[in-house]
Amino acid sequence: MDAVRVAHLREVLAGTEWVQSTRRFAGSLRASVGTRQGGLLLVGTESYEPWHMAAHLDDEAAWSGLPELSPTLVRHRVPPSAPAHLSAGLGRIEAAGRRETVLVVASEPPGGGLLERVHDARRAGATVLALDDRAAGDLGDLHGVAHDTLTADATEVDLDTVQHLVSAAAGESFSGPAASAGMPGARLRRPLRDRLSRLVDHLSAPPPSRW
């Protein structure tokens, strides 16, 4: 019932900046991925892999008819037994280039060579986006390389909730500067109310097993 949860979250957050901020960031995400499937690279930090956001985006890709939102989860350490779709290591970011998007979800300052690889991807033409947590400390280096950022504040909305709201908004109807400018990804989709009715058709199906 993710769509219902999102509707309730937005009711609770009405009157704050978070509904608008997460939709704005989702608009940046949609515009950056364009129509290229497989061009969204999602990566966390050494101690935090954004599994939930990967699953949410995969759901949104299927339910909204936007396969380009389905991410490749990039991992700092890939176990030998990992399936193919969970075997992308940091080298995948090094290989990123134009028309690809690197979305960094940071619960701590990036280390382990991640920031350097993200710099390389940006220089090669990739779009870099960052979702992070104010409690993580100094993230100035990450913000300096990112084209757009959104920072959660656990005193109001934690990082998990922000990821949930951004994922949901990415699959909704998008309107705003990107749409009016004709940017990639600014295609009209059904609004949340329509998606809620369509969600009923999916409730009897098992959840995606990719993650």
SENUPA-61074 format. One record per residue: residue number from 1; z, y, x of N, C-alpha, C, CB in turn; chain. Coordinates in steps of 0.05 Angstrom, whole numbers. Atoms other than C-alpha are relative to their C-alpha. Glycine has a CB too. Example, Ala and Ser with C-alpha at 12.3 -4.5 7.8 and 13.67 -1.06 7.14 Angstrom:
BEGIN
1 0 -24 18 156 -90 246 0 24 18 25 1 -20 A
2 -1 -24 -16 143 -21 273 14 22 -15 -29 9 9 A
This chain:
BEGIN
1 0 -24 17 0 0 0 0 25 17 24 0 -19 A
2 0 -23 -18 -15 48 57 -7 26 -13 -18 -5 23 A
3 8 -24 13 -51 98 14 22 12 -18 -25 -4 -17 A
4 -22 -9 16 8 101 -34 22 12 17 11 -23 -18 A
5 -20 -10 -19 56 111 24 -8 28 10 4 -19 24 A
6 9 -26 -10 13 168 50 3 21 -22 -29 -2 9 A
7 -3 -19 22 12 201 -19 29 9 -2 -10 -12 -26 A
8 -28 -7 2 88 198 -21 9 17 24 18 -25 -2 A
9 -7 -16 -23 94 224 50 -9 29 -3 -13 -12 25 A
10 11 -28 3 50 284 33 16 15 -21 -29 -1 -7 A
11 -16 -14 20 92 299 -28 26 10 13 7 -19 -24 A
12 -25 -8 -14 155 300 16 -5 23 19 11 -24 15 A
13 6 -20 -20 120 343 68 -14 25 -11 -17 -13 22 A
14 13 -23 12 89 391 19 15 26 7 -3 -3 -31 A
15 -13 -25 -8 103 462 41 6 3 29 25 4 -16 A
16 -3 -1 -29 108 444 114 -28 1 13 16 -25 11 A
17 26 -1 -14 54 449 168 -13 -27 4 5 13 27 A
18 9 26 -10 47 374 176 -24 -11 -15 22 -20 -2 A
19 23 10 15 -2 358 120 -26 13 11 3 6 -31 A
20 24 -14 -10 -51 411 144 -5 -7 29 4 31 -3 A
21 4 6 -29 -39 396 218 -12 -27 4 26 3 15 A
22 11 27 -4 -52 322 211 -29 -2 -10 18 -21 -14 A
23 27 0 10 -114 334 169 -19 15 20 -2 14 -27 A
24 16 -14 -20 -139 385 221 -7 -18 23 14 25 10 A
25 4 18 -22 -129 335 277 -19 -23 -7 26 -10 11 A
26 18 21 10 -162 280 236 -29 10 -1 9 -10 -27 A
27 27 -12 0 -222 327 227 -12 1 28 1 28 -11 A
28 9 0 -28 -227 334 303 -8 -29 8 22 10 19 A
29 6 28 -7 -225 258 309 -26 -9 -13 22 -18 -10 A
30 25 7 14 -279 248 256 -24 13 12 2 8 -30 A
31 23 -15 -11 -324 301 286 -7 -12 28 6 29 3 A
32 5 9 -27 -316 272 356 -13 -28 1 25 -1 16 A
33 11 27 -1 -333 200 339 -29 -1 -11 17 -20 -15 A
34 27 -1 11 -396 220 301 -6 -25 -16 -21 3 22 A
35 8 24 15 -433 158 276 -2 -24 19 -26 5 -14 A
36 3 21 -20 -427 116 339 23 -21 -2 0 11 28 A
37 -20 21 2 -391 50 327 7 -10 28 -10 -24 -17 A
38 -9 10 -26 -349 27 386 6 22 20 -19 -18 12 A
39 -3 -23 -18 -342 97 416 28 12 0 -20 20 -6 A
40 -28 -10 1 -268 108 399 18 -17 16 9 2 -30 A
41 -18 15 -18 -221 87 454 28 11 -4 -8 4 30 A
42 -28 -6 6 -147 86 436 18 -11 21 8 -11 -29 A
43 -17 9 -22 -96 83 492 28 12 -2 -13 7 26 A
44 -27 -10 -1 -21 90 498 9 4 28 19 -19 -15 A
45 -12 -2 -27 26 95 557 8 -27 10 24 20 0 A
46 -8 26 -11 53 41 602 19 -16 -17 11 4 28 A
47 -21 14 16 111 25 556 -5 1 -30 27 12 6 A
48 5 -3 29 78 41 489 -29 -4 -6 9 29 -9 A
49 27 5 9 16 10 460 -2 7 -30 -9 -30 5 A
50 1 -9 28 -6 42 394 -13 -20 -19 -15 27 -2 A
51 11 22 17 -17 -23 356 -2 9 -29 18 -24 2 A
52 1 -8 28 0 8 289 -23 19 -6 27 13 -9 A
53 22 -19 5 -50 64 295 -27 -15 2 1 23 20 A
54 24 16 -1 -103 14 317 -5 -14 -26 2 -20 24 A
55 4 14 25 -91 -26 255 -6 19 -23 26 -16 -7 A
56 6 -19 22 -89 35 209 -29 10 2 20 24 2 A
57 28 -9 -3 -155 61 237 -20 -21 -7 -5 10 29 A
58 18 22 7 -186 -7 230 -2 -3 -30 10 -27 13 A
59 0 1 29 -165 -8 157 -17 23 -11 29 2 -11 A
60 14 -23 10 -192 62 146 -30 -3 4 9 26 13 A
61 28 4 -5 -258 43 178 -12 -18 -21 -3 -12 28 A
62 10 19 20 -266 -15 130 0 11 -28 17 -26 0 A
63 -3 -10 27 -241 20 67 -17 25 -6 28 5 -6 A
64 15 -24 5 -278 85 76 -29 -2 7 13 23 15 A
65 28 2 -8 -344 58 102 -7 15 25 -17 8 -23 A
66 4 -15 -25 -336 91 170 6 -18 23 17 26 1 A
67 -5 19 -22 -343 36 222 6 13 26 -23 -19 3 A
68 -5 -13 -25 -341 87 277 30 7 4 -16 26 1 A
69 -29 -5 -3 -266 97 263 15 -25 11 12 8 -27 A
70 -13 24 -10 -251 25 285 2 3 30 -16 -25 -8 A
71 -3 -6 -29 -221 34 355 -1 -24 18 26 14 3 A
72 -5 19 -21 -222 -4 419 27 6 12 -23 0 22 A
73 -26 -4 -11 -150 -12 440 -1 -5 30 22 -19 -13 A
74 0 2 -29 -146 1 515 29 -5 10 -12 26 14 A
75 -27 9 -8 -87 -33 550 5 4 30 4 -29 -8 A
76 -7 -3 -29 -50 -19 615 1 -28 13 27 14 2 A
77 -1 27 -11 -39 -94 625 -12 -19 -21 30 -8 6 A
78 13 18 18 -84 -146 594 8 -29 8 -31 3 2 A
79 -8 28 -6 -54 -217 590 -25 -17 3 18 -11 -22 A
80 23 17 -4 -101 -272 614 -9 -14 -26 7 -22 20 A
81 6 14 24 -98 -304 545 -9 19 -23 23 -16 -10 A
82 7 -19 21 -117 -240 507 -28 -5 -11 2 29 10 A
83 27 4 11 -175 -247 458 -18 23 9 1 -1 -31 A
84 20 -19 -11 -239 -209 474 4 28 -10 -28 -9 -7 A
85 -2 -28 11 -226 -150 427 26 13 9 -1 -1 -30 A
86 -25 -11 -11 -157 -140 460 1 -2 30 24 -14 -12 A
87 1 3 -29 -181 -146 532 -11 24 15 -17 -24 6 A
88 9 -24 -14 -202 -75 548 22 12 16 -11 21 -21 A
89 -19 -12 -18 -165 -49 608 -7 29 5 2 -16 26 A
90 4 -29 -6 -160 21 637 -28 6 11 21 10 19 A
91 27 -5 -10 -228 12 670 -19 8 -22 -10 -25 13 A
92 17 -8 22 -258 21 601 0 31 -3 9 -13 -27 A
93 0 -29 1 -235 94 602 -16 12 23 30 10 1 A
94 16 -10 -23 -265 103 671 -30 0 -7 5 -17 25 A
95 29 3 7 -332 81 641 -8 17 -24 -6 -29 -6 A
96 6 -17 24 -327 129 581 -17 23 8 26 9 -13 A
97 18 -23 -5 -379 183 576 -6 15 -25 -25 -9 13 A
98 9 -17 22 -416 229 529 -1 -17 -26 -27 13 6 A
99 0 11 27 -409 214 454 21 -21 -3 -27 -12 -5 A
100 -23 17 3 -346 174 466 25 17 -2 3 -21 23 A
101 -25 -15 5 -275 194 447 23 -16 12 5 6 -30 A
102 -25 13 -10 -210 178 484 23 13 -14 3 3 32 A
103 -23 -9 15 -150 184 439 25 -11 14 -1 -8 -30 A
104 -25 8 -14 -84 183 478 24 3 -18 3 16 27 A
105 -25 -2 15 -20 167 441 23 -3 20 2 -22 -23 A
106 -20 -1 -22 38 187 487 28 4 -11 -7 21 19 A
107 -28 -3 7 111 174 474 16 7 25 11 -27 -11 A
108 -11 -7 -25 123 192 547 -22 12 17 14 -25 15 A
109 22 -10 -17 85 229 602 -17 -22 11 12 17 23 A
110 17 21 -10 24 187 621 4 -5 30 -29 6 -6 A
111 -2 7 -29 29 150 687 -19 -23 6 29 -8 7 A
112 16 23 -7 -1 91 722 -30 5 2 4 -21 -21 A
113 28 -6 -4 -66 126 736 -15 7 -26 -14 -23 12 A
114 14 -6 25 -81 139 662 -11 28 0 19 -4 -24 A
115 8 -27 2 -84 214 668 -25 5 17 22 19 9 A
116 23 -3 -17 -133 210 726 -25 -11 -13 4 -13 27 A
117 23 12 13 -179 164 687 -9 17 -24 7 -28 -10 A
118 7 -18 22 -175 210 626 -15 24 10 25 8 -16 A
119 14 -22 -13 -195 268 671 -29 -8 6 14 9 26 A
120 27 10 -6 -255 227 695 -17 -2 -25 2 -26 15 A
121 15 3 25 -275 211 624 -9 27 -11 16 -15 -21 A
122 8 -27 10 -274 284 604 -22 12 17 25 19 0 A
123 21 -11 -17 -315 304 665 -27 -14 -6 8 -4 29 A
124 25 15 6 -366 250 644 -11 7 -27 5 -29 2 A
125 10 -9 26 -372 283 576 14 -11 -25 -28 -7 -3 A
126 -15 11 22 -322 245 533 18 21 -12 17 -25 8 A
127 -20 -17 13 -279 281 482 27 -13 3 -7 4 -30 A
128 -28 10 -4 -204 274 496 18 13 -21 10 7 29 A
129 -20 -9 20 -152 279 440 27 -12 7 -9 -8 -29 A
130 -27 10 -7 -77 272 448 19 3 -24 11 15 24 A
131 -23 0 19 -22 253 399 25 -7 16 -5 -21 -23 A
132 -23 5 -17 46 258 430 26 9 -15 -2 15 26 A
133 -26 -5 11 120 269 419 14 21 16 17 -27 -1 A
134 -14 -22 -14 159 332 435 23 -11 17 10 21 -21 A
135 -23 11 -15 217 288 458 -9 -13 26 14 -20 -18 A
136 10 14 -24 172 258 512 4 17 25 -29 -7 -3 A
137 -3 -18 -23 184 319 557 -25 15 7 9 -17 24 A
138 22 -17 -9 132 355 598 -26 -16 -2 4 9 29 A
139 26 12 4 63 336 573 -22 20 6 -3 -11 -28 A
140 19 -21 -5 28 397 600 -25 -10 13 12 21 18 A
141 24 11 -13 -19 356 644 -19 -13 -20 8 -20 22 A
142 17 13 20 -43 316 585 -12 21 -19 17 -20 -17 A
143 10 -21 17 -50 378 541 -22 15 14 22 19 -9 A
144 20 -15 -15 -90 410 597 -27 -13 0 9 4 28 A
145 26 14 0 -144 357 595 -11 -6 -28 3 -26 15 A
146 9 6 27 -146 346 520 -15 23 -14 25 -8 -17 A
147 14 -19 16 -195 381 475 16 9 -24 -27 -11 -9 A
148 -17 -6 23 -145 378 417 25 -17 2 -15 -5 -27 A
149 -25 14 -1 -72 359 412 16 3 -26 17 10 24 A
150 -19 -2 22 -20 345 359 26 -12 10 -11 -14 -26 A
151 -25 9 -10 53 339 377 20 -4 -23 12 21 20 A
152 -20 7 20 104 304 333 27 12 8 2 -31 -4 A
153 -27 -10 -5 174 331 326 19 -18 -16 4 30 -7 A
154 -16 20 14 224 276 310 21 12 -18 14 -18 20 A
155 -19 -13 18 271 327 278 -12 4 -28 10 26 12 A
156 14 -4 26 218 334 223 -17 -24 -6 -18 25 2 A
157 18 23 4 164 280 230 -3 -14 27 -28 9 -11 A
158 2 14 -25 165 225 282 -28 -8 7 18 -25 -1 A
159 27 6 -9 106 200 322 -14 -21 -17 1 -9 29 A
160 11 20 17 96 138 280 -11 11 -26 20 -22 -6 A
161 9 -12 26 91 179 216 -25 17 4 23 17 -12 A
162 24 -17 -6 42 228 248 -24 -17 4 5 17 25 A
163 22 18 -4 -2 170 270 -10 -10 -27 8 -23 18 A
164 7 10 26 -1 143 199 -15 21 -16 26 -9 -16 A
165 13 -22 15 -20 210 168 -28 6 11 18 25 0 A
166 26 -6 -12 -76 223 218 -20 -22 -6 3 3 31 A
167 18 23 6 -105 153 208 -11 2 -29 14 -26 5 A
168 8 -1 28 -106 161 132 -19 24 -4 25 3 -18 A
169 17 -23 4 -136 231 135 -27 -3 12 14 25 12 A
170 26 4 -13 -191 208 182 -20 -14 -18 4 -15 26 A
171 18 14 18 -219 164 127 -5 13 -26 11 -27 -5 A
172 3 -14 25 -216 215 72 -23 20 0 25 15 -7 A
173 19 -21 1 -264 268 48 8 22 20 -3 12 -28 A
174 -6 -20 -20 -270 320 103 -15 25 -6 -7 -10 28 A
175 13 -26 4 -283 393 92 14 20 18 1 9 -30 A
176 -12 -19 -18 -271 452 137 -21 9 20 24 -12 15 A
177 19 -11 -18 -303 484 198 -20 -20 10 15 11 23 A
178 19 20 -10 -333 419 224 -21 -6 -21 14 -25 8 A
179 20 6 21 -366 405 157 -19 23 -4 15 -6 -26 A
180 18 -23 5 -393 475 147 -19 4 24 16 25 -5 A
181 17 -3 -23 -421 474 218 -19 -23 4 17 4 24 A
182 17 23 -3 -455 408 208 6 -17 24 -28 9 1 A
183 -7 16 -24 -417 374 264 -1 -30 -7 28 7 10 A
184 0 29 5 -423 298 272 26 -9 -13 -4 -16 26 A
185 -24 10 14 -375 260 227 8 15 -24 22 -1 20 A
186 -8 -16 23 -373 314 174 -15 -8 -25 -5 30 6 A
187 12 11 24 -398 269 118 20 -2 -22 -13 -27 6 A
188 -19 0 22 -367 273 50 7 -29 -8 -12 14 -25 A
189 -10 25 8 -324 214 30 18 4 -24 15 -15 23 A
190 -16 -2 23 -283 197 -31 28 10 7 2 -27 -14 A
191 -27 -10 -5 -216 234 -37 21 -21 -4 6 24 -18 A
192 -22 19 0 -148 201 -36 3 -13 -28 26 14 7 A
193 -3 11 27 -145 192 -112 -20 -23 -5 -3 21 -22 A
194 19 22 3 -209 151 -111 6 -24 17 -28 11 6 A
195 -7 21 -18 -186 112 -52 24 -16 -10 6 11 28 A
196 -23 14 12 -121 95 -88 -9 -21 -21 20 19 -13 A
197 10 19 20 -160 63 -145 -15 -22 13 -18 15 -20 A
198 15 21 -14 -205 26 -97 18 -19 16 -20 12 19 A
199 -19 16 -16 -144 1 -58 9 -24 -16 24 17 8 A
200 -9 23 17 -125 -44 -117 -18 -24 6 -2 8 -30 A
201 18 22 -5 -187 -86 -101 7 -14 26 -28 10 1 A
202 -6 12 -26 -159 -99 -31 27 -13 1 -2 21 21 A
203 -28 9 -2 -87 -116 -48 2 -31 0 15 11 -23 A
204 -2 30 1 -102 -190 -61 -12 -13 25 -15 -10 -24 A
205 12 11 -25 -138 -197 6 21 0 22 -25 17 8 A
206 -19 0 -22 -100 -216 69 -5 23 18 -2 -26 16 A
207 3 -22 -18 -88 -161 120 -19 -7 23 27 10 11 A
208 17 6 -22 -137 -154 178 15 -14 22 -13 26 11 A
209 -13 15 -20 -121 -203 233 -7 8 29 -6 -30 -3 A
210 9 -8 -26 -153 -166 291 23 7 18 -19 23 -2 A
211 -21 -11 -17 -87 -136 315 24 -19 0 8 28 -9 A
